Amino acid sequence: MAIEILMPALSPTMEEGTLAKWLVKAGDTVSSGDIIAEIETDKATMEFEAVDEGVIGHILVPEGTENVKVNVAIATLLEDGEEAGAAPAPSAATEAPAPAAEPAPATPAAVSEAVPVMNLAPDWPEGTELKQQTVREALRDAMAEEMRSNEDVFLMGEEVAEYQGAYKISQGMLDEFGSQRVIDTPITEHGFAGIAVGAAFGGLNPIVEFMTFNFAMQAIDQIINSAAKTLYMSGGQMGCPIVFRGPNGAAARVGAQHSQDYAAWYAQIPGLKVVMPYSASDAKGLLKSAIRDPNPVIFLENEILYGRSFDVPVLDDFTVEIGKARVWREGEDVTLVSFGIGMQYALEAADRLAEDGISAEVIDLRSLRPIDYDTVLASVMKTNRCVTVEEGFPVGSIGNHLSATIMERAFDYLDAPVINCAGKDVPMPYAANLEKLALVTTDEVVAAVKQVTYR
Amino acid sequence: MAAKKATKKPNVSGEELKEYYREMLLIRRFEEKAGQLYGMGLIGGFCHLYIGQEAVVVGLEAAAEEGDKRLTSYRDHGHMLACGMDPNGVMAELTGREGGYSKGKGGSMHMFSSEKHFYGGHGIVGAQVPIGAGLAFSDKYKKNNSVTFTYFGDGAANQGQVYETFNMAALWDLPVIFVIENNQYAMGTAQQRSTSSPDIYVRGEAFGIPGEIVDGMDVLAVKEAGEKAVMHCRAGKGPYILEVKTYRYRGHSMSDPAKYRTREEVQRVREERDPIERVREMLLTGKHASEEDLKAIDKDIKKIVNESAEFAKSSPEPAVSELYTDILA
């Protein structure tokens, strides 16, 4: 039976085109790959090749015809020994299957009917022995403990080994684990991030230290396109168990290129987990969880917090679940939501507000993907007011996202608009006075709370 | 072209030769069918065909052993078929169906197989190069003596991350073979308009990585070079570069009118250097196969390809619930 040659789609968006020119006529023998016609799409004139071999039977659509729909028969091709016979009438376009018009199922994390319940479970059992430890020490202990228990965990980055860490996070680790597992890289973020992603595909559990997250912008393609998306693109076959960690956000007086908070950037990406601890116990517990997690985890630290000491539980294997907020302070009048170094301003503000008789509930998100919406919403439903606090840029911020979520899910509970306290919408200035102005301040948080409580 | 002359006396049996013929033909017929399904609107988006380059993957797979890994760019259908992935699963991924390797969620450019150690299918030009070195890093770390074939094109060879990777692969003696599939065009830009030196493999010299040029239209030359590179890597001597000079007959993607080269140029390569015709001739003149034998192979391949197209059309679209699966492990 004669094969119909159909008007081809020659671009992702083509629906019809002009049959500009036939390069064969009835009776011509063609073989696979021969150019048989020229077709004009909206973008270009394309050569159209024969796929099958045979003899052209009839030309059904003459050259010069415009608006020929994709999949209309434009010619017939005869196989060995077949006669042309009468020309068939041009057929109607064979419809390609239309994309299914089914409604998308609701986002698992989106609107749920259930009443949000606040997560008040403590991170460690009551009576656990505590010790004071810096964030720096807590991070090192987390990595060392995980490397002791899993041979496939290794650390790579600039100056992590012989220099003992640019910020001394990996102090002593080269001595304990050797140069096969604590690996100094050249200054080549894009390259070593990609190598680490490949190593994770190959079954290892890399910890990649970026000297700061500012330099991770060189590597962001590997983080997002390769690490975050491959599990989905492979239909679940190939995951990327990797941790990207390092200091994030403003340090002090290092200027615009070294002072940016990337929390909102990474939190936007499906396929990533994103955490940003404030305390040493969270730094330790979350980093251990991140290293064990089968997914890529962005672990955002803060240089200013590295030397700060907090209570850390003395436990053999202390972890903090990713995706769980922590309520630092319970209160009745307003909910302050923050994370990372923003917590410093939120807690200071809560102290000052208490002096004025305003009781603030302070929530540390700790994880920015997934976010513990329930804890935030339950708190807002109790206090009816919310102020968010972060150091990042104000446009498209975590606070913006929380405001939208609160509006969608707890609008009737609000007695005032949610206010987002954030860094200013400017590159970070160097001058000491201007830098102070560019960052969020405790004063601004106090003022925002007074505004939403109408004091 | 400074490519090596065809191997005079092939150190290869008639059976092996027939197998290469078969594998190359499978890729070509599969790609022609994919082009046809694209024309019918059954395959969407971008679709980059491998027609003309078949000898590269078939020759290198002949040099690989179980456990070796491979990954490439978005022009990946040939690599998947050559490493033994199921044509049905590949074609069904092209049509975005449940039976595809990625359940229809990856598409032409994003397919993977943990079983066959095929690590993609990468859509960002050059991004697969450090990932390939990372796979080699994992092999070295686990001391399992496998090698990774990291394929990229002459276009990707101008990405900075390729050289970041060369540096670390050499520094750490990673068992990775960098296969530069030089088909002479980075999309529409001819190599001489984009690349400062006529040969790309020489850039490895700056990092102390040995390499060579290979005639990518000669499957036996590719296999021989592949074996040499594999031996180098398995001996713990670090990376190796193969610059395989090849040619794609079709446009960069299905929507490429290919006005940057003449019809005659394409036709000349087809007539004079076609990798499949070359093996066909060797089989016939060497009396390894008769015309009838080859017809039988052709018929068999046509059947496999037609079945893959039928499978790809009849496999259902993924269930809507798949929208939210496989985001996190």
Interface residues (C-beta under 8 A of the other chain):
Chain A: L6 M7 P8 A9 L10 S11 P12 M14 S32 G33 I35 T41 K43 A44 T45 M46 E47 E49 V51 V70 N71 T94 A96 P97 A100 E102 P103 A104 P105 T107 P108 F154 Q180 T185 P186 T188 H190 G191 F192 A193 G194 I195 A196 V197 G198 A199 A200 F201 G202 G203 L204 D221 Q222 N225 S226 T230 L231 Y232 M233 S234 G235 G236 Q237 M238 G239 P241 P270 G271 K273 P294 N295
Chain B: E32 K33 G35 Q36 Y38 G39 M40 G41 L42 G44 G45 F46 I51 K69 G100 Y101 S102 K103 G104 K105 G106 H110 M111 F112 S113 S114 Y119 G120 G121 H122 G123 I124 A127 V129 P130 I131 G132 A133 G134 L135 A136 F137 S138 D139 Y141 K142 G160 Q161 E164 T165 N167 M168 L171 Y249 R250 M254 S255 P257 A258 K259 R263 R270 E317 V320 S321 L323 Y324 T325 D326 I327 L328 A329
